[in-house]
Amino acid sequence: MVRRGEVWLADLDPTIGAEIQKTRPCVLISPPEMHDHLRTVLIAPMTTGNRGAPFRVPASHAGKNGRILLDQIRAIDKSRLIKRLGVLTPDTMAATLDALRAIFQD
């Protein structure tokens, strides 16, 4: 079972063009109403790169600082989830959800 706010190692390959690639930590952002009933989850990849951009939320995980790439959200099959790595802090998850609301509001 997966939960919103968890960090999972996910296999994002194959990719095309500017899509973020390789196996990397990703934040599960889909609500339970979606991922509890479907074979897919919505994820946002994480990077240790420090290149700031709109809608890239600063985050710390496993002793590393980086960003959650909300400009790279995607749906993946749960079979791409390799290993649960942990969970975001409540403050980081709140900032992530606030940024997602800003992205999708009119």
C-alpha positions, -999 to +999 in steps of 0.1 A: +000+000+000+012+035-008+004+068+008+005+104-002+038+121+009+059+090+008+092+090-010+098+060-033+126+050-055+110+048-089+122+036-123+113+065-147+129+050-179+123+050-207+118+087-213+115+110-242+131+145-247+132+167-216+114+142-193+134+135-162+150+101-164+167+072-145+158+056-112+154+083-086+135+092-055+099+105-062+072+119-040+038+102-042+013+131-047-019+113-057-047+112-032-059+079-018-091+082-038-069+076-069-041+054-059-061+030-037-083+021-066-060+023-097-028+006-107-012+040-113+000+067-090+009+104-095+045+112-086+068+141-086+105+133-091+131+147-067+166+159-076+196+171-056+202+197-083+199+232-069+186+248-101+157+268-088+126+273-110+090+281-103+071+251-088+103+233-076+098+229-039+129+227-017+131+194+002+155+174+024+155+136+023+180+110+035+205+138+045+205+154+011+190+188+001+173+192-033+140+199-049+107+183-057+101+188-095+064+197-098+071+206-134+078+169-140+047+153-124+035+121-141+014+090-137+033+058-134+023+022-130+028+010-094+052-017-107+077+012-113+079+017-076+110-001-064+115+007-027+099+030-001+125+054+011+106+074+037+081+102+040+083+140+036+079+162+066+045+177+071+058+212+063+074+200+030+042+181+020+021+212+028+043+234+006+041+208-021+003+207-020+002+245-019+024+247-050+002+221-068-029+242-060-012+273-075-003+253-106-038+241-113-060+270-102-074+295-127 
